[in-house]
Amino acid sequence: MRTGDKCNLRVIAQQISNRRHGFKNDEDGSLVIFSLFIFIMILFVAGMAVDMMRYETRRVAMQNTLDGAILAASSLKQEIDAEELVKDHFDKAGFGRDAVTIDKTKTKDTLVNDTILVGRTVNATTDIGVETLFMGLLGVDSLNGDAIGTAKETVQNVEISLIVDISGSMGNDNRMVNLKVAAKKFIDTVYLNEAPGTTTSVSIIPYNATVVVGEELLNRLNAGGQTNIVDPVPSITGARATYPTGHSYSTCVRFEDDDFKNRDISNVTPLVRVSHFKQGTRSFNTPSTSQRWCNEDRQEIMVHETDPLKLKAKIEALSTGGWTGIDNGMKWGVALLDPAIEPVIRDMVDKKVLSEKVRGRPATYDRTQTMKVVVLLTDGDNTIQRDLKSEFKFGPTRIWHAESLTSGYDNVLGRERTNNDGFLVRMPDNSDAERWYVPGSPTTTADDYYIAENAIPSDANQQIYQSLYERFAVEDLASFFFEHSDTVAYNAHKDAVEQTEGYSSIDTRLQTICDEANKGERIRVFAIGFEAPEAGLKAMRGCASSIGNYFNVQGTDISKAFDSIAGQIAMLRLTE
């Protein structure tokens, strides 16, 4: 080989070597390769997303079809075979009849006396299978899963407490008129939806500051008693050794704060009646029933009634007046749904006061096919509650009465005697010669006089506060017996009435009993604020079982609230 050729070969080899080293160190175009890998990965991820989206779309469509099918098949009003109805739904939805399977062991009807249909359960399963478009590259040829559904419709026994505000403001702006229309329609709807083999009972609890319970119910509860006097007045004609700690003049009950921490009122629960009293006045006439704090002229509680005509007549008879105590209404409404009062209801059934249909009510909370409902309405907010102070509610007094001093002409007085002439007031700090003050006529002091200790008539009897406040208004009693004989006693008796509860404390008591009712979903509470101020609306929102059970309505729209509640009561179905 020639020398020149060898030189050329070296040059070529050196150039090849230089280019090889340059190519090895050259990074131009490396991102293209990396990008190709990333692009392929994106295609896989996007493909998986497409497959998952296709699966989820089908799953939702099949689940919706399944839910609609089993709900329709569980309806007690349809007469088509449940399996046939479910399969027909899937066929019409384009999935095919074979896409769904009925579990016949769980699909069944519930009958009463083998003839009356009271419940229907339908259980079905559908297989969700989607062939993949992209995930097959990863070895996943299909996505599979099951959609399972159970629907149950059952007619239930229903216990309802309808708690209605009858305070004075309900008489304004046609509120009571609109309430009566709505409530009576509610009763009609509730009983129209009553299914064969079931019973719906409604208790109506009218309330203002108090609730008139009624003797039929209260006499079966523990609302009275007899107490021995620790230190009876010694050796005085007609002095009492015992006195009743209750009265039977009225049937309103005074609750304490702790009473709202429990739902129940049983036949052994100690109850204290609100005193039978009227504040004020200088008329000295016996107060009428309608003037009392517990006005027995108002409608009393109607207990577990099953006759819609009687219920509507009760609603129509409602009248308005007084302050507002929503807590008292709610307490009685909840108590009439609590099983603790069942022995009382049973006795009322035994005595033919209530229908045989309500024997066993209120049902226990765990009894199947029984729903308990409170419908609570107010147009206002809580105000105040009053009663006599404890020292004036019951017990012996310093006042005696002798029938022998109440008739015939009195030459000293120069007039015929009246029942008022029979009263004598014991004056313990006076001398024996003036131990007894005889006030005579309540409208004058001209015929007042005193008699000696031993001059008291043999038929004189010591009076108790219950009977005196039945005869006299609070101010009249203080004035007649003590204004001109004992200033200290006069001032004390003039202020015998106390405010037992006020606005905020009543709100607290109401929320407490509402919480008890809602605890464990034992009772479904619907609450209606009817043209109510914000405080009343807040109380109703806080009491309702859910925001969907709360209504804020005006005017005739109250009927819409009752329609909605009646509709929800009718929707007695359970779905999974």
C-alpha positions, 0 to 999 in steps of 0.5 A: 500500500502506498504511503498516501493511501495509508494517510487517507485511511488514518484520516478517515478512521480519525473522522469516524472516531471523532463522529462516534464520540460526538454522537455518543455525547450528543443529546439532541433528540433524546426528549423525543424518545421520552415523550413517546413513552409518556404519550403511550402512558397517557394513552393507557391512563386515558383509556382506563378512564374511558373504560371506567367512565363507561362502567360507571355510566352503565352502573348508574343506569342499571342502579337507577333502573333497579331502584325504580323497578323494585320500588314499583314492584313493592307498591301495595297498590299494584297487582302485577307479579313482582318478578314480572314487573322488575324484569319488564322495567329492565327490558324496556330500559334496554338491558334485557330481562335476563339482566336482573335476578329476583331473590325469591326468598327475600321477596314476599308479601306480609298478610294479616289473617292470611288475607289482608295485605299490609306489607310487601318486600322486593329484593333484586340483583343485577350484574353490571358487566362492561367489556373494556376497550383499553384495559384489555391491553393490561389483561383486564378484559371486562369490569364487573360488579353487582347492584343490589336493592331491597324495597319495602312498603308497609302500612303501619299503625300510626299514633299522632299527637296534634299539638295546636296553639290556641293562645290569644293571638291565634284569634287574629287575622283569621289564623284560627279559621285557617288552622281549622280548615287545614287541620280538618283536611289533614284528618281527612287525608290521614284516615283516607290513607289508613290501610286495612288491618291498621289503626290510626289514632290522633290525640289533640292537645290544645295549649296556651300558657297551660293545657287543660288535661280533662278529668278522664285522663288526669283522674287516672294519673297521680295528681292529688293527695292528703298530707298530715299537718305537722303542728295543727293548731291545738284545741280549736274547734274545727282545726284540721289535722290533715289537708289535701295537697291537690284539688279538683277544681281544674285539670292543668298541670304544673311541670318543673324543669326536670320533667322535660328531661323525660318523655313519659308520664305514667300513672305513678308520676307525681303531678301537681295541678296549677292552682285554681285562681284569678289575679286582681279584681276588687269585685269580690265576686266568685271568679268565673271559670273563664277568668282562671289561669287554668280556664276549664272552658277551653277544650281539653285534651282528646286522647287517642281518638280513632273517629275522624268525625269526632276529631274534626268536631274537636278542632272546630270547637277550638277557641282562643285566649291566653298566653303561650307555653309551647313546652306544656303542649309538647310535654303532653303530646310526647307523653301520650306517645310514650308507652309509660302511659299505656296502663292509663289508656288501657283503663280508659278502654276497659271503661269504654271511654276509648275505643277497643282499637287503641288497646295496647297504645301507646306501642313500645318504641321497638314495635314493628309497623308502628309510627309515632308522630308529633305535629306541633304548631305555634303562631307566637313564641313562649311568654310567661307562666304563673301559679300561686306561690307554694305557701298559698297553693294548698294547706290550712289558713288562718280563716275559719267558716261557720255556717251558723253565721250565714243566715237569718236577720242580725239585729246588730248588723241591721241586715240579713246575713250572707255567706260572707258573714260566716268567715272568721280570721284567727288573730294569734297576736291579739288578746283572748278577748279579740282572738277572732276577726269577723270581717262581715261584708267585703265592701265595707268595714262598718260591720267588722267586729271581733269575738273572744277565743271561746266564742267561736261557733261550734260548727266553724271549720278551718279553711284551706287555700284551695277552697278560698281561691275557688271563692275569691280572686287573689286581691279580693282575698287579701283585701277582705280578710287582712287589709284592715286586720293584719298589714303583713298578711295583707301584703303577702296575700296580695302578692300570692301569685308568682311567675313560675317560668319566663321566656328563655326558661320556657324555650330551654324546657321546650328544646329539652323535650324536643330533643328527648322526642327526637332521640333515637328517632323514636318520634317524628316531629313536624313543627309549623311556624304559622305567621310566627315571630323569629323567636317562635320560628327558631323554636320550631326549627329546633324542635323538628326532627329534620329541616324537611319537617319544619314549615314557615307558613303564612295565611292559607298556606298552612294547608300546604304544610298539613298536606305535606305532613299527611303525605310524608306520613303516607310514605311508609316505605323503607328502601336500601 
